[in-house]
């Protein structure tokens, strides 16, 4: 199984995040290409693209730009724990070999974008 991490930013474009969103969209495209190539090759390798939304992480402690930090602090007020992402990944991994979870968008229930 090949797990690839993207972001909800690969699904939702927002002003000021053009480059970041573009790179995450590219990750989704690469994941889909790999999925199709592996399906055609018969290797039975499953490809799962995981696109998390707001997740509690070290990001808030490492952001130094005051304007960015303010926006991130607000956005991450409703962030979910990393354990939620781990459970979703475990679900994808535990599927039988003939089942592929190709894409997962995981975000807090109250996250809009």
C-alpha positions, 0 to 999 in steps of 0.5 A: 500500500502506498499512502500519500499525504496531500491536504484539503487545500488541494481541493479548496483554493483560497486567496493567498494560498495559490502556490500551496494549493497548487502543490497539493492539487499536484499531489492528488494528480500524481496519486491518481496517476500512480493508482491507475498505473498500478492498477494496469500493472497488476501489482495489486499495490493500493494507492491512498491519498489522504487530505487532512483538514485542520489537525492539531500539530506543531504547525502553530508553534513553528509559524513565525509570521505574525499575520500568518500566525493569527490566521492559523490560530483562528483556523485551528481552533477547531482542529481535530487530533492526529489520532483521528487521522490515524484511525482513518488510515488504519481503516484504509489499510485494513481493507481486503486486498481487492478493496482500495480506498483511493482518496480520503478527505478528513477534517473537523465536522465544523470546518467549512473550507 
